[in-house]
Amino acid sequence: MKRALLFFLFGTLLLSACQGLNPAKTRTITPALERRATDTPPSPTATETPIQSLTICTADLPDSLFLYDGPQTAVKKNILALVAEPPYEVEGVELVPVILEKVPSQADGDLRLEPVSVEGGQLVVDAAGEVAVLKPGLAIRPGGCQSADCVITWDGETTLEMDQMVLEFRLLGGLTWSDGAPVRSADSVFSFYIANDDDAPGLHWAEDRTQSYLALDDVTTQWKGLPGFTTAALDQFFWIPLPAHLFSIPVAWTDLISDERVMTKPLSYGPFVLGEVTPQSLRFLPNPTYYREAEGLPSLDEVIFKIVEGGLEEAVSLLQSGDCDVLESSFNWVENPDYLAQVQSDGRFKARAESGQSWMQLVFGIELAQSAALGNNEKPLLLSDGRTRQAIFACLDREAMLTKTMGDIWEVWPSFLPPVLSKLTPDERLVHSPQKGIELLTSVGWVDHDGDSATPLQAESVINVPLGTTLSLELLSSPSALQQDLVKAIQDDLAACGIEVTHTTLPLETLYAPGPEGPIFGRRFDLALIAWQPLPQDDCHLYDSQQVPTNENYWLGTNIAGLMDAAYDSACYSATLALPEDRDEAIRQAERAFLDVLPAVPLFSIPRVLVIPADACENDEILTESEFFRQLGEYQMGTDCR
């Protein structure tokens, strides 16, 4: 039951604190760095070669460096990239191996589907991609079924086979822990068992869909999923190694959270090892056992993470004075655009942005909840007709909203995916067109009753809406400055289409209070500005029918719009369960379904902004923060970037 409720609880907690972002902080730049000469004897004069150092300023430092002690903040992920390189990095939308030999594929046989017999009472993954007990009436994909067209409802008697997905991963040779011990596949298996411990925090999404994870030999791990589960998210099923040789197996998660060997002094197989630790800084030194040491990597003699406590103003000052080389994304750039403009206008620096941990959207109250506790809702459902929602989308100038609030550092989302991941063609994307919006409203039955464009439209022949009802919607938001700016833009854009928008600002604890009293999770709103954090599976699941908060599920769920659409659910489930070779088309179909039913207007993510020296080399097109920290061992500044 604990795990069964976690998804719903996560839905509640997904609402991002980006509406009250951490105070911003920044850093500066040091003299140009040179590649360390690995083929030249050291000079007899020790002082002739300066230390090649990089100081990274941050608004915060993690309490520990343990993989599984709580949420992975961006700064913690950045730091861990120095000591525990990831199995893969993402280039565009492609997985590129880092500490593994390759990406499993069906062509090579290290990704395969094996038929297995299943019986009632067994854990499987159903046709919606959820872990379930096999019982009569459960919708599942039988063996050989890879689409919604062949889903069946099990009768409880028919002999049943389902497909079981198998993945095999091989570690690169030469990976070594900083104490000299080899990195083995058993270290990844050990990491899986710690992550899968019932006491370990997190959603356990990947672990719950795992039937077994084994070390076949010193470098090969084999993952088997629950019957019925298939996925293209292969990187989620290799667990970052932990040093199993340090512990007497079995060991519990509760034992590790007090062990400095994983909490504060972790071994490294990455380019750096943790050196000096103070309350305000972490100092990393080259790892002498790094498997690429013969290449002269890492190229730096030290990397220092340092806290700036004076906010963004102090951070920018330290960046400009040279006390900071890099400002990572923990600073609140979004709420302080003037500081970002100041940095961007300085030719010594450049800003890089990538999708953040939340994405902003304008959610429609499609189906309001009927709560006995609060009395029946007699308010007409003004947004139940999909054409009205499409009209609102067409009337909103999302590009202008983005430019006004965040300048040119990011892009609007075309669907539940950011532009880089979207598979929609240009013709399939919805665009800003107030004329189309007005035409759609007219087709629904909203009319200009008085010939005055300054007054809202009224219902003349709108289904389930009383004659003469004014097209007036209440918009709920948090008090954040960003949301307040967005509210004003939404009001202005919709007023031009004959839609009146009133605005109510609520404190976070009221806005996100549990249902039925809470307006969001109690589903008692017309419009709401929400920032969701991404789900482990596709974000289309935010609005699938199983996630509608109701009295029956204790008002826990992410589908606060109340959308109930079988075709949309089917498209979303197909995208979630698609294999890599089918993934692109399945995602495209799910995006098209999202835009057809439109439970929310996608706006943009709250970007993570990284500020680096303008002369930082980008031989590998390091454009984002995650790429920068993954490749920090090769980081160079200056013109001599070999």
N, C-alpha and C positions, 0 to 999 in steps of 0.2 A: 504493500500500500504506500510505503514511503516513496518509492520510485514512481509509482503511478501518479502521485500528486505533484511530483516535481515539475513536470511540464507546465501544468496549470499555474503553479506558483511562480515559475519562471516568467510566464506571460505577464503576471503582475509586476515582477521586478524588472522586466525588460524596458519599461518606460524609463527613458534615459535621464540621467541627471545633467544632461547637456543643457537643460533648461535652467540649471544653476551651476554653470561650469566653474571649475577650479580657477583661482586667480592666476593670471598669466605671468610667465617669467621668461627671461631670455638670456642669451650668452654672446660671446664675442669671438674674435679670430686671432690666431697666433701666426707667427712668421711661416712662410711657405715651407712645407715638409719635403724632404728628399727621401728617395728609396734607400733603404739600408743596403750597403754594398756587402754582399755575401761572399764575393770572390776576391776581396782585397784584404790583406792582413791589416789588423788594427794599428793605428798610429801609436807610436810610443808615448806621445803626449796625450794623456787621457782627456784633457780639457778641450782638445781641438774639435772633437765631434760632439755637437750639442745633442741633447736628448730630444728625440722626435716625439713630441707629446701633443695630445689632442684633449682639450677640455670641453666637455659636453655639459651644458647647463640645463637644469630641469627644475620644475616646480615641486617635485616630490621624488622620494626614493622608496622602493618597496620595503616592507618590514622583513622580508626574507627572500631568498632565491630558490625556494622549493617550488617545484612545478605544480604541486597539488595542494597548496594551502589556502586557496581562495581565488577570486577573480584575477585574471591575467590583465593587468593594466598595460597600456602601451609602453610605458617606461620599463616595466618589468620584462616585457617581451624583448625590448631593445637590449637590455642588459644580458638576458639569457642567451641572446644570439651570439654573444662574445664567448661564452663558455660551453654552450650546447647547441651546435649548429642544427638547423631543422633537417628533416629527411628530404624535403623538397622546398624549392622556392618557386614562386609563380612569376612567369614572364608573360605579360598580357593575360591570357587565359590558360596557358599551358603550364603543366608541372615540369620542372627541371630538377633532376636529382642533385642532391648536395652530398649527403653521406651515404647514399644508396647507389647501387650500380645503374638502376634503370627504373622506369615506370612500368608496372605490370601491364600486360596486354593480352588479349585473347589470342592474337596471332602467335605470340611466343609461348602460350600455355601457362604463364604464371598468373593469369587471370582466367578463371574458368567457372562454369556452372556445372554442378554435379547433381544428378537426380537423387533424392533421398526419400524414403518412406516416412510418413508422419502419421501420428495417431492422436485421438482426442486427449486433451489434457496437456499436450505438449506446447511449449512456447514456440511461436512462429511470428512472422511479420505479415500483417494483413494487407489487403489491397490498398489501404490508405498509407502504408508505410509505418504503421504503429505496431509496437510489440503487443501481442495478444495471446491468450490461451486458445488453442484450437478447440472449437466446440460447434455444435450444430447452429447454423444461421450465420456463421462468420464468413464474410466476403474475403476470398483469397485468390491468389494467382497460382493455379496448378502448374506442374512441371511443363516447361516449354512455353509458358505464357509470359509475354513481355509487353503487354499493352492492356488498356482498360477493356478492349473488346472481348477478351477471353476470360475475364474475371468470373468466378463462380461462387455460389453460396453453398457451403458444405452441408450436406444433409445428415452428417453424423454417422453414416453407415458405409458409404462408398469408399473403397480402398483409394488412398490418396498419396500421390507423390508431389513434391515441390522441389524447386531448384534451390540449391545451396551454393552461394558464391564463395570461391576460394581465391585467396591472394597469397603470393609468395614474394618476399622482399629479401634482397641480398645486400649486406653492408659492404662498403668499400674496404679493400684491404689496407692495413696499416693504421687504422684508427686506434688511438692509444689514450688511456686516461692519463692525467697529469702526474699520477703516482707511478706510471710505467706499466700498469696492467693493461692488457688489450681490451678494447671495446668488443663485446660479444653480443650475439643475438639474445642470449639469456638476459642481458641488461635491459633490452627493450621489453622482454616478457615480464621481468621484474617490475618495470615501470607500469605495464598494463595492470598487474595485480594490485599495485598501490592505487592507481587511478580508479580501479573497480571496487575498492573497499567501500562498504556501505557508509562509513564515516567520512570518506573523502568528499569535500564540497564539489558542487558542479552538477550538471544535468545528466551526466553519464550516458549521453545519447549514443556515442559509438560503442561504449562498453556494453550497454543493454542490448545491442544488436549483434553482439559477438557470442558465438557458441564456443569457440576455442581459439587460443592464441599460443602457439608453441614454437620452441626453438628446434628446428630440424637438424641443424649443425651449428658450428661456431659463428657462421655469418648469415644463416638463412632463418627467417621467421615465416611461419605459416598462419594466416588468419582464416577462420571459417565463420561465416555469418549465420544467423538464424535462418531456417528455411523460409523462403519467400522474400528475403531481403536482397536487393541489388542496388548498386550505387555507382556514381562516377566520382564521388569524393574520396578517392583512394588514399589521399594523404592523411585522412583522419583515422586510418586503421594500421598505421605504424606508430608505435609509442616512442617518444624521445627517450633514449637510454638513460637509466640511472645505474650507479655503480653497485651492482649486486654483490661483487666480491667483498664489499665492506661489511656485509650483514649476514647474520645467521638466518637463513630462510626456514620457515616463514616469518615475516615481520609485518606488523599491522601499521596502517596509516597513523594511528595514535602514537605509535612508538617513534615515528619519524619526525613528527612536528616538534619534538624537543631535542632532536639530534642535530648538532651543529654541522655534521658532515653533509647534510642536504639543505639545512636552513640558512646557515650563514657562511660556511666554508666549503662550498661544493667542489668536488673534483671537476676538472674540465677536460673535454676532448676537442674543444674549439681553439681558436687562435690565441685566446688570452686566459690567464688565471687571475683569480681575485687576490690582490695584495693587501694594501693598507685599507682599513675600514674606520671611518669616524662617523659621528652622528650626522655630519653634513656632506660626506663624500665617500665615494668608492673609487679605489685606484686599481686598475687592471694592468698586468704585466704580460709580456709574451710567454706563451706556453711552450716550454722547451721540447715537449713531446708532440707538438702539433704535427699532423701528418703531412702538411705542406711546408714544413720548416725549411726543407732543402731548397724551396723556391724563394727563400728570403721573406717568408710571411710568418707572422704579420709584419707589415711595413712600419709599424709604430713601436716605440719603446715603452709607451704608456698611454692609457686612456683613462681619463678622470671624469667621473660623473659627480657634479657638484650642485647642491641645492641653492637656488636663489629664492630668498624668502620675501623680498620686497616687491613682488608682483612684476607685471610686465614692464613697467617703467624702468625699474632697476635692471631688469634683464636686458632690455635694449641698450641701456647705458653701458653695461658690462660687455655686451657684444661689440659696441662701437669703440670701447677703450682697449679691446684686445684681451680682456680677462676671460672671455668665453669664445670658443671657436665655433660651437654649434649650439643652437637652441632647439631642443626637441619638442614634441607636440603637446606636452602637458600644460603649456601656457595657453591662456584664454585669448587666442587671437580673434576669435569670432566676435566676442563682445567688445573688442578693442581694435577695430579696423584701422584707426589712425596710426597705431604703432606698426602695423603690418605695412601700410603705405610708406611709412618712414623708412623701414628696413628695405623695402623694394626699390626705393628711390636712391639708395646708397649703392653705388657700383661695386662695393667690396663684397656684397652678399647676394644670395639668391634664395628664394623661397620655393619649396617643393610641397605639393599637397597630394593627399590620397584620401580615399574614402575612410571616414572615421567609424567609430563604434556605434553609431546610431544614424537613422535617416528620418528626416522630418517629413510629415505628411499631414494633409487635411482630411480627416476621417469623416465620412457621412454617417449620420444616424439613420440607417435604412429601415430597420425594423426595431421600433422602440419596445422595451420590455414591459410586460404587464405584471406588475408586482402587487400581490395581495397585501403585502406589508405597507405599501404606499398608496394603495387604491388603484383602480384601473386607469390606465393612461388614455385620456380622451382626446389628446392632441392629434390632429390629422397628420398622416404620414406624408409630409411634403416631398420627401426624397426617395420614396419607394419606386418611382418610375425611373428606370435607368437612363432615359433620355434627359431627365432633369439633371442627373449627375453629370452626364456627358456635356450638357450645356454649361454647367458651372466650370468644368475643366476647360472648355473652349474659351470662356470669358476671362480666365486667369492668365496673366502674363507672368509665367514662372521665371523666365529669363530675366525680366526686369526686377523681380523680387530678389533673385540671387545677386544680381549686380549691385542693387541698393544695399543689401545686407552684408555681402562678403566680397564685393568687388569681382575680380576675374579669376579667383583662385580655384573655382570648382565648377561643376556642371549639374544641370537638373537631371533627375532620374527619369528615364522613359517609362518605367514600370516599377515592379518590386525589385529590380536589379539596377545597379549603376550602369552608365553608358558602356564602360569597358567590358562588362559581362553580358549585356543585353544582346539578344539574337534577332531583335526586330529589324526589319528593313526600314529605310527612311519613310516609305509610303505607309507603313503600318503604325507609325508613331502618331499619337494625338498632338495637335498643335494649337497654338493660340489663335483663335478666330472669333471675336465677339459677334460678328455677323452670323456665323454658324450657330453660336450659342443662342442668339435671339430666335433664330429659325427653329431650333429644337424646342425652345420653351413654347413657342407658338403652336408647334405640333402637339405638345402635351395638353394645351388648353389654357395656358397663361396668356392674358391679354392686357394691352395698354388701355385701361377702361376710361381714362380721362384725357388722353392725348398729351399728357405731361410726362416727359422722359425723366423728370426729377423724382417722380413718385413710383413706388414699386408696382409691379404687375399684380393682377388679381385673377383668381380662378374663375373660368367661365365653363369649361367642360373637362376639368381635371378629374380623373378617376379617383374615387374615394376621398375627394376633398370638397367641402361645402362651397357652393356658389358664393363668390365675393370674397373668399379668403385671400388675404394679402400674402404675397410671396416674401415673407419676412423670416429670417433664420437667425438663431442665436449661436454665436461662436464662443466656445470656451477655450481659454488659454492659461498658461502659467504667467507669473509676473516677469519672466526674463525679458531683457531688452530686445533680444532677437525676436522672440515671439510677438512682442508688442509692435515691432516694426512690420512684421509679416501680417499681423491683423489689419493694420492701416492699409496696406497694399491690397489685401483681399477685399476689404470694404469698398475701396475705390473702384477696383476692377469689376466687382459684381454689381455695384450701383449703376455702372454704365450699361449693364444688361437688364436693368429693371429688378434687381434682387436686393432687398434691404438686408443688411447684416448688423445686428446688434452684438455687443461684445461684453462678455463677463470674464473678468480676471479672478482666478481662484488660487489660493495658496496650494502648494503641491499636496499637502496632506489631505486637503478637501477634494481636490481635483481627482486624485487617484485613490480615494477611499474605497474600501470594498463595497460591492453591491449588497443589497439593493439600494442603499442610501447614496453611495458614491455615484456621481453623475456619469462617469466614464464606464466603470465596470458594472454599474446598474443600468447602463444603456438608456440614459435619459438625456439625450442631447441631439441637437441638429447637426452642428459642426464642431469639431475639436481638433486643435493643433497638437499632434502627438509626435514624439521622437522615440521610435522603437530601436532597440538593439537587435542585431541580426540573430536569426535562429541557427541551430546546428544544421538543419536541413533548409530547403529553399524557403524564402520569406513569403512565398505564396501561401504557406500554411498559417500565416497570421489570420487569414480570413476564410479558412475552410470551415465547413459546417459543424465539425466536431468541436470547434473552439469558441462557440458562442457562449458567453457567460449567462447562466440561468440559475434559477433557484435549485434546480436538480443537481447542478454541479458546483453548488456553493458559490456561484458567481465568479468562478475562476476560469479564465480563458482569454485568448487574445483577440477573438473576433468581436470586438466591441461594436462594429458596424451592424451586427446582426444579419449579415449576408447568409442566405441559404440558397445555394445554386449547385445542383448535382453535376452539371457539365463543367463548371469551374473546378469543383472538387476533383473530378476525374482527371482533368488536365494537370492540375497541381500534383496529384499523386503520381501520375505518369512521369512527370519531370523528376520527382524525388527518387523514383525507383529505376530511372533510366541508366543503362550501362554507358560507359564512355563514348562508344561509337554512335549511340543514339541520343546522346545528351543534348546536342545543339538544337535539333528539331523539336525535341520534347520541351525544352525551355522556351523556344519560340512559341509553341502552341500554348503553353501556360501563360506567357506574357500577353498573348492575344486575348486569352480568356479573361485575364485580369482587366484589361482595358475595355472589354465588352461589358463586364458587370460593374466595374469601377467602384469598389468599396471605399476607396480613398484616392485623393489626388497626390501622386508622388511628387515631392518637392526636390529635396537634395539631402545628402548626408552632411553631418557636421564635420568638416574636413580636419584631418590631422595635418598640421603645418610644421614643416621642418625648415630651419634656416641654416644654411651652410655657407662657407666661403665661396665667392664667385669663381675662384681659381681651383676649386675642387675638380679633379679629373672625373670624367664620366665615360671612360672607355667602354663600360658595359651599360651605358645609358641608365645610370642610377638616377632615377627621377623621383622616387618616393622614399619615405622614411624607412619602411621595412626593407627595401633594397639596400639603402645606405648602411643600415646596421648589419645586415647579413653579410655585406662585403667590406666591412670595416677593416678586416685584416689586409685588404689590398688598397686601402684608402690612400690617396695621394693628393697633394696640393702643389701648385706651381706649374710651370710650363713643361717640365721634363717628366711626362707621364708615360712611362714605358709599360 
